[in-house]
Amino acid sequence: MDREERVDSFLMSLEPDLPEYLERICKEAIEDRVPVVRPQTRSLLRFLVKTRRPQTILEVGTATGFSALLMWEASDRQTKITTIEKFEKRIPI
């Protein structure tokens, strides 16, 4: 197993099941061809939020809000998350 495979394996070992509403958002985004973070990136984001405990997070490129909600789930729920989306079609979504 090379280093990249070991890192992927480690990150995936951290990945708990997603809440049902996030599963639904992810599935709909994939069906609508909206980019969603890969499972390894999800694990890394969760790990960083849980260990660093940021008070604020800025997400650039909200799309469906999946990543922001994922980070909120991993936070202590006091974290303020600001998202920015410039693609007008996605803003109302």
PyMOL Python script that loads the backbone (N, CA, C, O; Angstrom):
from pymol import cmd

cmd.read_pdbstr("""\
ATOM      1  N   MET A   1       0.853  -1.167   0.000  1.00  0.00           N
ATOM      2  CA  MET A   1       0.000   0.000   0.000  1.00  0.00           C
ATOM      3  C   MET A   1       0.905   1.238   0.000  1.00  0.00           C
ATOM      4  O   MET A   1       1.781   1.370   0.854  1.00  0.00           O
ATOM      5  N   ASP A   2       0.686   2.146  -0.966  1.00  0.00           N
ATOM      6  CA  ASP A   2       1.513   3.349  -1.011  1.00  0.00           C
ATOM      7  C   ASP A   2       0.995   4.403  -0.034  1.00  0.00           C
ATOM      8  O   ASP A   2      -0.043   4.217   0.602  1.00  0.00           O
ATOM      9  N   ARG A   3       1.720   5.494   0.075  1.00  0.00           N
ATOM     10  CA  ARG A   3       1.397   6.521   1.064  1.00  0.00           C
ATOM     11  C   ARG A   3       0.006   7.120   0.830  1.00  0.00           C
ATOM     12  O   ARG A   3      -0.740   7.328   1.787  1.00  0.00           O
ATOM     13  N   GLU A   4      -0.343   7.392  -0.400  1.00  0.00           N
ATOM     14  CA  GLU A   4      -1.660   7.971  -0.698  1.00  0.00           C
ATOM     15  C   GLU A   4      -2.784   7.030  -0.265  1.00  0.00           C
ATOM     16  O   GLU A   4      -3.791   7.474   0.286  1.00  0.00           O
ATOM     17  N   GLU A   5      -2.613   5.745  -0.513  1.00  0.00           N
ATOM     18  CA  GLU A   5      -3.620   4.763  -0.090  1.00  0.00           C
ATOM     19  C   GLU A   5      -3.718   4.695   1.439  1.00  0.00           C
ATOM     20  O   GLU A   5      -4.811   4.548   1.985  1.00  0.00           O
ATOM     21  N   ARG A   6      -2.587   4.800   2.119  1.00  0.00           N
ATOM     22  CA  ARG A   6      -2.607   4.790   3.592  1.00  0.00           C
ATOM     23  C   ARG A   6      -3.325   6.011   4.147  1.00  0.00           C
ATOM     24  O   ARG A   6      -4.095   5.906   5.102  1.00  0.00           O
ATOM     25  N   VAL A   7      -3.072   7.172   3.545  1.00  0.00           N
ATOM     26  CA  VAL A   7      -3.752   8.396   3.987  1.00  0.00           C
ATOM     27  C   VAL A   7      -5.251   8.266   3.741  1.00  0.00           C
ATOM     28  O   VAL A   7      -6.053   8.586   4.618  1.00  0.00           O
ATOM     29  N   ASP A   8      -5.635   7.797   2.550  1.00  0.00           N
ATOM     30  CA  ASP A   8      -7.060   7.597   2.255  1.00  0.00           C
ATOM     31  C   ASP A   8      -7.693   6.626   3.241  1.00  0.00           C
ATOM     32  O   ASP A   8      -8.800   6.855   3.730  1.00  0.00           O
ATOM     33  N   SER A   9      -6.996   5.560   3.523  1.00  0.00           N
ATOM     34  CA  SER A   9      -7.508   4.560   4.457  1.00  0.00           C
ATOM     35  C   SER A   9      -7.701   5.158   5.846  1.00  0.00           C
ATOM     36  O   SER A   9      -8.711   4.911   6.504  1.00  0.00           O
ATOM     37  N   PHE A  10      -6.715   5.953   6.287  1.00  0.00           N
ATOM     38  CA  PHE A  10      -6.830   6.600   7.593  1.00  0.00           C
ATOM     39  C   PHE A  10      -8.017   7.549   7.620  1.00  0.00           C
ATOM     40  O   PHE A  10      -8.820   7.523   8.552  1.00  0.00           O
ATOM     41  N   LEU A  11      -8.125   8.388   6.593  1.00  0.00           N
ATOM     42  CA  LEU A  11      -9.232   9.347   6.559  1.00  0.00           C
ATOM     43  C   LEU A  11     -10.583   8.638   6.546  1.00  0.00           C
ATOM     44  O   LEU A  11     -11.517   9.079   7.216  1.00  0.00           O
ATOM     45  N   MET A  12     -10.696   7.572   5.810  1.00  0.00           N
ATOM     46  CA  MET A  12     -11.971   6.846   5.745  1.00  0.00           C
ATOM     47  C   MET A  12     -12.284   6.151   7.065  1.00  0.00           C
ATOM     48  O   MET A  12     -13.452   5.918   7.378  1.00  0.00           O
ATOM     49  N   SER A  13     -11.259   5.821   7.837  1.00  0.00           N
ATOM     50  CA  SER A  13     -11.510   5.192   9.140  1.00  0.00           C
ATOM     51  C   SER A  13     -12.146   6.176  10.117  1.00  0.00           C
ATOM     52  O   SER A  13     -12.744   5.765  11.112  1.00  0.00           O
ATOM     53  N   LEU A  14     -12.020   7.455   9.844  1.00  0.00           N
ATOM     54  CA  LEU A  14     -12.601   8.493  10.691  1.00  0.00           C
ATOM     55  C   LEU A  14     -14.042   8.817  10.308  1.00  0.00           C
ATOM     56  O   LEU A  14     -14.724   9.541  11.032  1.00  0.00           O
ATOM     57  N   GLU A  15     -14.501   8.299   9.200  1.00  0.00           N
ATOM     58  CA  GLU A  15     -15.779   8.704   8.621  1.00  0.00           C
ATOM     59  C   GLU A  15     -16.957   7.963   9.240  1.00  0.00           C
ATOM     60  O   GLU A  15     -17.196   6.799   8.917  1.00  0.00           O
ATOM     61  N   PRO A  16     -17.694   8.625  10.123  1.00  0.00           N
ATOM     62  CA  PRO A  16     -18.930   8.010  10.637  1.00  0.00           C
ATOM     63  C   PRO A  16     -20.047   8.162   9.609  1.00  0.00           C
ATOM     64  O   PRO A  16     -19.891   8.863   8.609  1.00  0.00           O
ATOM     65  N   ASP A  17     -21.149   7.513   9.858  1.00  0.00           N
ATOM     66  CA  ASP A  17     -22.292   7.654   8.962  1.00  0.00           C
ATOM     67  C   ASP A  17     -22.784   9.088   8.978  1.00  0.00           C
ATOM     68  O   ASP A  17     -22.723   9.778   9.995  1.00  0.00           O
ATOM     69  N   LEU A  18     -23.274   9.518   7.827  1.00  0.00           N
ATOM     70  CA  LEU A  18     -23.847  10.855   7.740  1.00  0.00           C
ATOM     71  C   LEU A  18     -25.273  10.841   8.280  1.00  0.00           C
ATOM     72  O   LEU A  18     -25.973   9.834   8.167  1.00  0.00           O
ATOM     73  N   PRO A  19     -25.703  11.948   8.864  1.00  0.00           N
ATOM     74  CA  PRO A  19     -27.121  12.051   9.220  1.00  0.00           C
ATOM     75  C   PRO A  19     -27.967  11.933   7.942  1.00  0.00           C
ATOM     76  O   PRO A  19     -27.509  12.264   6.848  1.00  0.00           O
ATOM     77  N   GLU A  20     -29.178  11.468   8.100  1.00  0.00           N
ATOM     78  CA  GLU A  20     -30.027  11.210   6.933  1.00  0.00           C
ATOM     79  C   GLU A  20     -30.224  12.444   6.051  1.00  0.00           C
ATOM     80  O   GLU A  20     -30.240  12.328   4.825  1.00  0.00           O
ATOM     81  N   TYR A  21     -30.372  13.617   6.655  1.00  0.00           N
ATOM     82  CA  TYR A  21     -30.598  14.812   5.845  1.00  0.00           C
ATOM     83  C   TYR A  21     -29.368  15.151   4.997  1.00  0.00           C
ATOM     84  O   TYR A  21     -29.511  15.652   3.881  1.00  0.00           O
ATOM     85  N   LEU A  22     -28.152  14.881   5.516  1.00  0.00           N
ATOM     86  CA  LEU A  22     -26.956  15.116   4.718  1.00  0.00           C
ATOM     87  C   LEU A  22     -26.811  14.079   3.613  1.00  0.00           C
ATOM     88  O   LEU A  22     -26.367  14.402   2.512  1.00  0.00           O
ATOM     89  N   GLU A  23     -27.179  12.847   3.896  1.00  0.00           N
ATOM     90  CA  GLU A  23     -27.197  11.808   2.847  1.00  0.00           C
ATOM     91  C   GLU A  23     -28.097  12.247   1.700  1.00  0.00           C
ATOM     92  O   GLU A  23     -27.742  12.103   0.530  1.00  0.00           O
ATOM     93  N   ARG A  24     -29.263  12.782   2.043  1.00  0.00           N
ATOM     94  CA  ARG A  24     -30.238  13.215   1.033  1.00  0.00           C
ATOM     95  C   ARG A  24     -29.683  14.388   0.214  1.00  0.00           C
ATOM     96  O   ARG A  24     -29.793  14.396  -1.012  1.00  0.00           O
ATOM     97  N   ILE A  25     -29.089  15.372   0.889  1.00  0.00           N
ATOM     98  CA  ILE A  25     -28.515  16.515   0.179  1.00  0.00           C
ATOM     99  C   ILE A  25     -27.401  16.055  -0.760  1.00  0.00           C
ATOM    100  O   ILE A  25     -27.315  16.510  -1.900  1.00  0.00           O
ATOM    101  N   CYS A  26     -26.560  15.160  -0.279  1.00  0.00           N
ATOM    102  CA  CYS A  26     -25.451  14.640  -1.093  1.00  0.00           C
ATOM    103  C   CYS A  26     -25.980  13.900  -2.315  1.00  0.00           C
ATOM    104  O   CYS A  26     -25.501  14.109  -3.429  1.00  0.00           O
ATOM    105  N   LYS A  27     -26.952  13.050  -2.106  1.00  0.00           N
ATOM    106  CA  LYS A  27     -27.528  12.280  -3.217  1.00  0.00           C
ATOM    107  C   LYS A  27     -28.156  13.206  -4.254  1.00  0.00           C
ATOM    108  O   LYS A  27     -27.946  13.025  -5.454  1.00  0.00           O
ATOM    109  N   GLU A  28     -28.921  14.191  -3.802  1.00  0.00           N
ATOM    110  CA  GLU A  28     -29.558  15.125  -4.730  1.00  0.00           C
ATOM    111  C   GLU A  28     -28.513  15.945  -5.485  1.00  0.00           C
ATOM    112  O   GLU A  28     -28.670  16.195  -6.680  1.00  0.00           O
ATOM    113  N   ALA A  29     -27.466  16.359  -4.809  1.00  0.00           N
ATOM    114  CA  ALA A  29     -26.416  17.134  -5.465  1.00  0.00           C
ATOM    115  C   ALA A  29     -25.748  16.312  -6.560  1.00  0.00           C
ATOM    116  O   ALA A  29     -25.512  16.806  -7.662  1.00  0.00           O
ATOM    117  N   ILE A  30     -25.449  15.062  -6.252  1.00  0.00           N
ATOM    118  CA  ILE A  30     -24.815  14.190  -7.253  1.00  0.00           C
ATOM    119  C   ILE A  30     -25.744  13.992  -8.445  1.00  0.00           C
ATOM    120  O   ILE A  30     -25.305  14.039  -9.594  1.00  0.00           O
ATOM    121  N   GLU A  31     -27.024  13.771  -8.172  1.00  0.00           N
ATOM    122  CA  GLU A  31     -27.990  13.601  -9.264  1.00  0.00           C
ATOM    123  C   GLU A  31     -28.097  14.859 -10.125  1.00  0.00           C
ATOM    124  O   GLU A  31     -28.280  14.768 -11.339  1.00  0.00           O
ATOM    125  N   ASP A  32     -27.982  16.034  -9.497  1.00  0.00           N
ATOM    126  CA  ASP A  32     -28.082  17.309 -10.210  1.00  0.00           C
ATOM    127  C   ASP A  32     -26.739  17.797 -10.744  1.00  0.00           C
ATOM    128  O   ASP A  32     -26.635  18.895 -11.291  1.00  0.00           O
ATOM    129  N   ARG A  33     -25.713  16.963 -10.578  1.00  0.00           N
ATOM    130  CA  ARG A  33     -24.364  17.262 -11.058  1.00  0.00           C
ATOM    131  C   ARG A  33     -23.766  18.506 -10.409  1.00  0.00           C
ATOM    132  O   ARG A  33     -23.061  19.288 -11.047  1.00  0.00           O
ATOM    133  N   VAL A  34     -24.066  18.664  -9.127  1.00  0.00           N
ATOM    134  CA  VAL A  34     -23.483  19.747  -8.331  1.00  0.00           C
ATOM    135  C   VAL A  34     -22.313  19.148  -7.554  1.00  0.00           C
ATOM    136  O   VAL A  34     -22.465  18.111  -6.909  1.00  0.00           O
ATOM    137  N   PRO A  35     -21.159  19.785  -7.610  1.00  0.00           N
ATOM    138  CA  PRO A  35     -19.998  19.227  -6.912  1.00  0.00           C
ATOM    139  C   PRO A  35     -20.225  19.093  -5.404  1.00  0.00           C
ATOM    140  O   PRO A  35     -20.764  19.994  -4.761  1.00  0.00           O
ATOM    141  N   VAL A  36     -19.808  17.966  -4.862  1.00  0.00           N
ATOM    142  CA  VAL A  36     -19.874  17.688  -3.426  1.00  0.00           C
ATOM    143  C   VAL A  36     -18.510  17.128  -3.019  1.00  0.00           C
ATOM    144  O   VAL A  36     -17.885  16.380  -3.771  1.00  0.00           O
ATOM    145  N   VAL A  37     -18.062  17.498  -1.828  1.00  0.00           N
ATOM    146  CA  VAL A  37     -16.755  17.020  -1.377  1.00  0.00           C
ATOM    147  C   VAL A  37     -16.727  15.492  -1.307  1.00  0.00           C
ATOM    148  O   VAL A  37     -17.710  14.846  -0.945  1.00  0.00           O
ATOM    149  N   ARG A  38     -15.579  14.946  -1.663  1.00  0.00           N
ATOM    150  CA  ARG A  38     -15.403  13.492  -1.626  1.00  0.00           C
ATOM    151  C   ARG A  38     -15.369  12.987  -0.190  1.00  0.00           C
ATOM    152  O   ARG A  38     -15.129  13.768   0.732  1.00  0.00           O
ATOM    153  N   PRO A  39     -15.604  11.691   0.015  1.00  0.00           N
ATOM    154  CA  PRO A  39     -15.607  11.141   1.378  1.00  0.00           C
ATOM    155  C   PRO A  39     -14.318  11.412   2.149  1.00  0.00           C
ATOM    156  O   PRO A  39     -14.372  11.681   3.349  1.00  0.00           O
ATOM    157  N   GLN A  40     -13.162  11.348   1.493  1.00  0.00           N
ATOM    158  CA  GLN A  40     -11.903  11.604   2.188  1.00  0.00           C
ATOM    159  C   GLN A  40     -11.842  13.060   2.670  1.00  0.00           C
ATOM    160  O   GLN A  40     -11.361  13.342   3.768  1.00  0.00           O
ATOM    161  N   THR A  41     -12.332  13.967   1.840  1.00  0.00           N
ATOM    162  CA  THR A  41     -12.351  15.385   2.211  1.00  0.00           C
ATOM    163  C   THR A  41     -13.337  15.618   3.340  1.00  0.00           C
ATOM    164  O   THR A  41     -13.070  16.408   4.245  1.00  0.00           O
ATOM    165  N   ARG A  42     -14.471  14.939   3.295  1.00  0.00           N
ATOM    166  CA  ARG A  42     -15.451  15.036   4.391  1.00  0.00           C
ATOM    167  C   ARG A  42     -14.805  14.628   5.713  1.00  0.00           C
ATOM    168  O   ARG A  42     -14.958  15.310   6.726  1.00  0.00           O
ATOM    169  N   SER A  43     -14.089  13.521   5.691  1.00  0.00           N
ATOM    170  CA  SER A  43     -13.427  13.043   6.907  1.00  0.00           C
ATOM    171  C   SER A  43     -12.413  14.048   7.414  1.00  0.00           C
ATOM    172  O   SER A  43     -12.335  14.311   8.614  1.00  0.00           O
ATOM    173  N   LEU A  44     -11.637  14.609   6.499  1.00  0.00           N
ATOM    174  CA  LEU A  44     -10.631  15.593   6.892  1.00  0.00           C
ATOM    175  C   LEU A  44     -11.301  16.846   7.471  1.00  0.00           C
ATOM    176  O   LEU A  44     -10.857  17.355   8.500  1.00  0.00           O
ATOM    177  N   LEU A  45     -12.352  17.346   6.832  1.00  0.00           N
ATOM    178  CA  LEU A  45     -13.061  18.516   7.352  1.00  0.00           C
ATOM    179  C   LEU A  45     -13.603  18.252   8.750  1.00  0.00           C
ATOM    180  O   LEU A  45     -13.443  19.075   9.651  1.00  0.00           O
ATOM    181  N   ARG A  46     -14.240  17.111   8.926  1.00  0.00           N
ATOM    182  CA  ARG A  46     -14.776  16.769  10.252  1.00  0.00           C
ATOM    183  C   ARG A  46     -13.670  16.707  11.294  1.00  0.00           C
ATOM    184  O   ARG A  46     -13.805  17.244  12.393  1.00  0.00           O
ATOM    185  N   PHE A  47     -12.579  16.050  10.938  1.00  0.00           N
ATOM    186  CA  PHE A  47     -11.447  15.912  11.849  1.00  0.00           C
ATOM    187  C   PHE A  47     -10.904  17.285  12.250  1.00  0.00           C
ATOM    188  O   PHE A  47     -10.666  17.546  13.429  1.00  0.00           O
ATOM    189  N   LEU A  48     -10.712  18.156  11.262  1.00  0.00           N
ATOM    190  CA  LEU A  48     -10.168  19.481  11.542  1.00  0.00           C
ATOM    191  C   LEU A  48     -11.107  20.304  12.423  1.00  0.00           C
ATOM    192  O   LEU A  48     -10.658  20.976  13.351  1.00  0.00           O
ATOM    193  N   VAL A  49     -12.393  20.253  12.138  1.00  0.00           N
ATOM    194  CA  VAL A  49     -13.355  21.015  12.942  1.00  0.00           C
ATOM    195  C   VAL A  49     -13.403  20.480  14.368  1.00  0.00           C
ATOM    196  O   VAL A  49     -13.437  21.253  15.325  1.00  0.00           O
ATOM    197  N   LYS A  50     -13.405  19.157  14.509  1.00  0.00           N
ATOM    198  CA  LYS A  50     -13.473  18.573  15.857  1.00  0.00           C
ATOM    199  C   LYS A  50     -12.217  18.851  16.672  1.00  0.00           C
ATOM    200  O   LYS A  50     -12.301  19.081  17.878  1.00  0.00           O
ATOM    201  N   THR A  51     -11.059  18.833  16.031  1.00  0.00           N
ATOM    202  CA  THR A  51      -9.820  19.013  16.780  1.00  0.00           C
ATOM    203  C   THR A  51      -9.441  20.477  16.968  1.00  0.00           C
ATOM    204  O   THR A  51      -8.898  20.840  18.011  1.00  0.00           O
ATOM    205  N   ARG A  52      -9.713  21.316  15.988  1.00  0.00           N
ATOM    206  CA  ARG A  52      -9.334  22.727  16.069  1.00  0.00           C
ATOM    207  C   ARG A  52     -10.393  23.582  16.769  1.00  0.00           C
ATOM    208  O   ARG A  52     -10.080  24.642  17.309  1.00  0.00           O
ATOM    209  N   ARG A  53     -11.634  23.124  16.758  1.00  0.00           N
ATOM    210  CA  ARG A  53     -12.750  23.834  17.390  1.00  0.00           C
ATOM    211  C   ARG A  53     -12.798  25.321  17.019  1.00  0.00           C
ATOM    212  O   ARG A  53     -12.720  26.186  17.891  1.00  0.00           O
ATOM    213  N   PRO A  54     -12.926  25.609  15.722  1.00  0.00           N
ATOM    214  CA  PRO A  54     -12.948  27.017  15.318  1.00  0.00           C
ATOM    215  C   PRO A  54     -14.212  27.718  15.804  1.00  0.00           C
ATOM    216  O   PRO A  54     -15.272  27.106  15.934  1.00  0.00           O
ATOM    217  N   GLN A  55     -14.076  28.995  16.065  1.00  0.00           N
ATOM    218  CA  GLN A  55     -15.240  29.791  16.457  1.00  0.00           C
ATOM    219  C   GLN A  55     -15.988  30.287  15.232  1.00  0.00           C
ATOM    220  O   GLN A  55     -17.203  30.485  15.273  1.00  0.00           O
ATOM    221  N   THR A  56     -15.251  30.487  14.135  1.00  0.00           N
ATOM    222  CA  THR A  56     -15.855  30.928  12.883  1.00  0.00           C
ATOM    223  C   THR A  56     -15.267  30.131  11.727  1.00  0.00           C
ATOM    224  O   THR A  56     -14.109  29.715  11.758  1.00  0.00           O
ATOM    225  N   ILE A  57     -16.092  29.931  10.711  1.00  0.00           N
ATOM    226  CA  ILE A  57     -15.667  29.242   9.487  1.00  0.00           C
ATOM    227  C   ILE A  57     -16.211  30.047   8.314  1.00  0.00           C
ATOM    228  O   ILE A  57     -17.363  30.481   8.342  1.00  0.00           O
ATOM    229  N   LEU A  58     -15.400  30.248   7.290  1.00  0.00           N
ATOM    230  CA  LEU A  58     -15.841  30.872   6.050  1.00  0.00           C
ATOM    231  C   LEU A  58     -15.768  29.823   4.958  1.00  0.00           C
ATOM    232  O   LEU A  58     -14.711  29.247   4.700  1.00  0.00           O
ATOM    233  N   GLU A  59     -16.892  29.583   4.326  1.00  0.00           N
ATOM    234  CA  GLU A  59     -16.925  28.641   3.199  1.00  0.00           C
ATOM    235  C   GLU A  59     -17.164  29.439   1.929  1.00  0.00           C
ATOM    236  O   GLU A  59     -18.156  30.159   1.818  1.00  0.00           O
ATOM    237  N   VAL A  60     -16.252  29.310   0.967  1.00  0.00           N
ATOM    238  CA  VAL A  60     -16.372  29.987  -0.312  1.00  0.00           C
ATOM    239  C   VAL A  60     -16.843  28.967  -1.334  1.00  0.00           C
ATOM    240  O   VAL A  60     -16.150  27.988  -1.612  1.00  0.00           O
ATOM    241  N   GLY A  61     -18.027  29.203  -1.891  1.00  0.00           N
ATOM    242  CA  GLY A  61     -18.626  28.264  -2.829  1.00  0.00           C
ATOM    243  C   GLY A  61     -19.593  27.350  -2.114  1.00  0.00           C
ATOM    244  O   GLY A  61     -19.294  26.176  -1.897  1.00  0.00           O
ATOM    245  N   THR A  62     -20.736  27.868  -1.751  1.00  0.00           N
ATOM    246  CA  THR A  62     -21.700  27.136  -0.937  1.00  0.00           C
ATOM    247  C   THR A  62     -22.346  25.968  -1.668  1.00  0.00           C
ATOM    248  O   THR A  62     -22.557  24.908  -1.080  1.00  0.00           O
ATOM    249  N   ALA A  63     -22.661  26.154  -2.946  1.00  0.00           N
ATOM    250  CA  ALA A  63     -23.386  25.142  -3.738  1.00  0.00           C
ATOM    251  C   ALA A  63     -24.683  24.763  -3.027  1.00  0.00           C
ATOM    252  O   ALA A  63     -25.613  25.568  -2.984  1.00  0.00           O
ATOM    253  N   THR A  64     -24.762  23.558  -2.471  1.00  0.00           N
ATOM    254  CA  THR A  64     -25.991  23.108  -1.794  1.00  0.00           C
ATOM    255  C   THR A  64     -25.935  23.309  -0.288  1.00  0.00           C
ATOM    256  O   THR A  64     -26.927  23.069   0.400  1.00  0.00           O
ATOM    257  N   GLY A  65     -24.808  23.739   0.231  1.00  0.00           N
ATOM    258  CA  GLY A  65     -24.651  23.911   1.669  1.00  0.00           C
ATOM    259  C   GLY A  65     -24.192  22.646   2.376  1.00  0.00           C
ATOM    260  O   GLY A  65     -24.084  22.628   3.602  1.00  0.00           O
ATOM    261  N   PHE A  66     -23.922  21.597   1.626  1.00  0.00           N
ATOM    262  CA  PHE A  66     -23.542  20.311   2.203  1.00  0.00           C
ATOM    263  C   PHE A  66     -22.319  20.433   3.123  1.00  0.00           C
ATOM    264  O   PHE A  66     -22.351  19.970   4.263  1.00  0.00           O
ATOM    265  N   SER A  67     -21.257  21.048   2.632  1.00  0.00           N
ATOM    266  CA  SER A  67     -20.023  21.139   3.429  1.00  0.00           C
ATOM    267  C   SER A  67     -20.221  21.978   4.683  1.00  0.00           C
ATOM    268  O   SER A  67     -19.711  21.638   5.751  1.00  0.00           O
ATOM    269  N   ALA A  68     -20.965  23.078   4.553  1.00  0.00           N
ATOM    270  CA  ALA A  68     -21.222  23.927   5.717  1.00  0.00           C
ATOM    271  C   ALA A  68     -21.991  23.146   6.779  1.00  0.00           C
ATOM    272  O   ALA A  68     -21.672  23.224   7.965  1.00  0.00           O
ATOM    273  N   LEU A  69     -22.994  22.401   6.354  1.00  0.00           N
ATOM    274  CA  LEU A  69     -23.779  21.596   7.301  1.00  0.00           C
ATOM    275  C   LEU A  69     -22.939  20.470   7.896  1.00  0.00           C
ATOM    276  O   LEU A  69     -23.072  20.141   9.075  1.00  0.00           O
ATOM    277  N   LEU A  70     -22.084  19.890   7.080  1.00  0.00           N
ATOM    278  CA  LEU A  70     -21.182  18.839   7.568  1.00  0.00           C
ATOM    279  C   LEU A  70     -20.270  19.388   8.662  1.00  0.00           C
ATOM    280  O   LEU A  70     -20.074  18.751   9.697  1.00  0.00           O
ATOM    281  N   MET A  71     -19.715  20.578   8.423  1.00  0.00           N
ATOM    282  CA  MET A  71     -18.830  21.177   9.423  1.00  0.00           C
ATOM    283  C   MET A  71     -19.624  21.580  10.668  1.00  0.00           C
ATOM    284  O   MET A  71     -19.123  21.459  11.787  1.00  0.00           O
ATOM    285  N   TRP A  72     -20.838  22.050  10.484  1.00  0.00           N
ATOM    286  CA  TRP A  72     -21.671  22.406  11.635  1.00  0.00           C
ATOM    287  C   TRP A  72     -21.947  21.171  12.493  1.00  0.00           C
ATOM    288  O   TRP A  72     -21.900  21.243  13.721  1.00  0.00           O
ATOM    289  N   GLU A  73     -22.233  20.043  11.849  1.00  0.00           N
ATOM    290  CA  GLU A  73     -22.463  18.788  12.577  1.00  0.00           C
ATOM    291  C   GLU A  73     -21.235  18.398  13.400  1.00  0.00           C
ATOM    292  O   GLU A  73     -21.367  17.858  14.499  1.00  0.00           O
ATOM    293  N   ALA A  74     -20.044  18.670  12.870  1.00  0.00           N
ATOM    294  CA  ALA A  74     -18.806  18.306  13.569  1.00  0.00           C
ATOM    295  C   ALA A  74     -18.415  19.333  14.627  1.00  0.00           C
ATOM    296  O   ALA A  74     -17.559  19.061  15.469  1.00  0.00           O
ATOM    297  N   SER A  75     -19.030  20.495  14.589  1.00  0.00           N
ATOM    298  CA  SER A  75     -18.664  21.567  15.516  1.00  0.00           C
ATOM    299  C   SER A  75     -19.372  21.387  16.852  1.00  0.00           C
ATOM    300  O   SER A  75     -20.150  20.454  17.053  1.00  0.00           O
ATOM    301  N   ASP A  76     -19.075  22.311  17.752  1.00  0.00           N
ATOM    302  CA  ASP A  76     -19.747  22.288  19.051  1.00  0.00           C
ATOM    303  C   ASP A  76     -21.083  23.033  18.987  1.00  0.00           C
ATOM    304  O   ASP A  76     -21.684  23.335  20.017  1.00  0.00           O
ATOM    305  N   ARG A  77     -21.525  23.315  17.804  1.00  0.00           N
ATOM    306  CA  ARG A  77     -22.809  23.976  17.514  1.00  0.00           C
ATOM    307  C   ARG A  77     -22.817  25.443  17.917  1.00  0.00           C
ATOM    308  O   ARG A  77     -23.844  26.107  17.781  1.00  0.00           O
ATOM    309  N   GLN A  78     -21.720  25.955  18.400  1.00  0.00           N
ATOM    310  CA  GLN A  78     -21.591  27.384  18.696  1.00  0.00           C
ATOM    311  C   GLN A  78     -20.791  28.087  17.595  1.00  0.00           C
ATOM    312  O   GLN A  78     -20.683  29.313  17.579  1.00  0.00           O
ATOM    313  N   THR A  79     -20.236  27.298  16.682  1.00  0.00           N
ATOM    314  CA  THR A  79     -19.426  27.832  15.600  1.00  0.00           C
ATOM    315  C   THR A  79     -20.299  28.627  14.644  1.00  0.00           C
ATOM    316  O   THR A  79     -21.382  28.179  14.269  1.00  0.00           O
ATOM    317  N   LYS A  80     -19.836  29.799  14.251  1.00  0.00           N
ATOM    318  CA  LYS A  80     -20.545  30.612  13.270  1.00  0.00           C
ATOM    319  C   LYS A  80     -19.964  30.296  11.899  1.00  0.00           C
ATOM    320  O   LYS A  80     -18.764  30.451  11.674  1.00  0.00           O
ATOM    321  N   ILE A  81     -20.819  29.853  10.989  1.00  0.00           N
ATOM    322  CA  ILE A  81     -20.383  29.501   9.638  1.00  0.00           C
ATOM    323  C   ILE A  81     -20.990  30.500   8.663  1.00  0.00           C
ATOM    324  O   ILE A  81     -22.207  30.678   8.612  1.00  0.00           O
ATOM    325  N   THR A  82     -20.128  31.144   7.894  1.00  0.00           N
ATOM    326  CA  THR A  82     -20.553  32.071   6.849  1.00  0.00           C
ATOM    327  C   THR A  82     -20.242  31.425   5.512  1.00  0.00           C
ATOM    328  O   THR A  82     -19.140  30.917   5.303  1.00  0.00           O
ATOM    329  N   THR A  83     -21.214  31.444   4.605  1.00  0.00           N
ATOM    330  CA  THR A  83     -21.003  30.861   3.288  1.00  0.00           C
ATOM    331  C   THR A  83     -21.184  31.941   2.224  1.00  0.00           C
ATOM    332  O   THR A  83     -21.965  32.878   2.390  1.00  0.00           O
ATOM    333  N   ILE A  84     -20.451  31.786   1.143  1.00  0.00           N
ATOM    334  CA  ILE A  84     -20.516  32.726   0.025  1.00  0.00           C
ATOM    335  C   ILE A  84     -20.754  31.916  -1.249  1.00  0.00           C
ATOM    336  O   ILE A  84     -20.055  30.937  -1.512  1.00  0.00           O
ATOM    337  N   GLU A  85     -21.733  32.328  -2.026  1.00  0.00           N
ATOM    338  CA  GLU A  85     -22.004  31.682  -3.317  1.00  0.00           C
ATOM    339  C   GLU A  85     -22.259  32.773  -4.338  1.00  0.00           C
ATOM    340  O   GLU A  85     -23.093  33.650  -4.113  1.00  0.00           O
ATOM    341  N   LYS A  86     -21.550  32.730  -5.458  1.00  0.00           N
ATOM    342  CA  LYS A  86     -21.749  33.751  -6.484  1.00  0.00           C
ATOM    343  C   LYS A  86     -22.546  33.235  -7.689  1.00  0.00           C
ATOM    344  O   LYS A  86     -23.017  34.030  -8.501  1.00  0.00           O
ATOM    345  N   PHE A  87     -22.702  31.912  -7.809  1.00  0.00           N
ATOM    346  CA  PHE A  87     -23.449  31.349  -8.936  1.00  0.00           C
ATOM    347  C   PHE A  87     -24.938  31.557  -8.674  1.00  0.00           C
ATOM    348  O   PHE A  87     -25.533  30.871  -7.844  1.00  0.00           O
ATOM    349  N   GLU A  88     -25.531  32.506  -9.387  1.00  0.00           N
ATOM    350  CA  GLU A  88     -26.888  32.948  -9.081  1.00  0.00           C
ATOM    351  C   GLU A  88     -27.923  31.823  -9.079  1.00  0.00           C
ATOM    352  O   GLU A  88     -28.887  31.873  -8.314  1.00  0.00           O
ATOM    353  N   LYS A  89     -27.738  30.826  -9.912  1.00  0.00           N
ATOM    354  CA  LYS A  89     -28.689  29.706  -9.963  1.00  0.00           C
ATOM    355  C   LYS A  89     -28.726  28.946  -8.636  1.00  0.00           C
ATOM    356  O   LYS A  89     -29.774  28.427  -8.250  1.00  0.00           O
ATOM    357  N   ARG A  90     -27.596  28.876  -7.938  1.00  0.00           N
ATOM    358  CA  ARG A  90     -27.533  28.095  -6.695  1.00  0.00           C
ATOM    359  C   ARG A  90     -27.914  28.896  -5.450  1.00  0.00           C
ATOM    360  O   ARG A  90     -28.236  28.309  -4.416  1.00  0.00           O
ATOM    361  N   ILE A  91     -27.881  30.208  -5.534  1.00  0.00           N
ATOM    362  CA  ILE A  91     -28.132  31.028  -4.355  1.00  0.00           C
ATOM    363  C   ILE A  91     -29.484  30.693  -3.704  1.00  0.00           C
ATOM    364  O   ILE A  91     -29.521  30.493  -2.490  1.00  0.00           O
ATOM    365  N   PRO A  92     -30.582  30.623  -4.446  1.00  0.00           N
ATOM    366  CA  PRO A  92     -31.861  30.312  -3.786  1.00  0.00           C
ATOM    367  C   PRO A  92     -31.903  28.898  -3.214  1.00  0.00           C
ATOM    368  O   PRO A  92     -32.610  28.652  -2.237  1.00  0.00           O
ATOM    369  N   ILE A  93     -31.172  27.987  -3.794  1.00  0.00           N
ATOM    370  CA  ILE A  93     -31.189  26.592  -3.332  1.00  0.00           C
ATOM    371  C   ILE A  93     -30.509  26.504  -2.001  1.00  0.00           C
ATOM    372  O   ILE A  93     -30.410  25.419  -1.429  1.00  0.00           O
TER     373      ILE A  93
END
""", "prot")
cmd.dss("prot")
cmd.show_as("cartoon", "prot")
cmd.util.cbc("prot")
cmd.orient("prot")
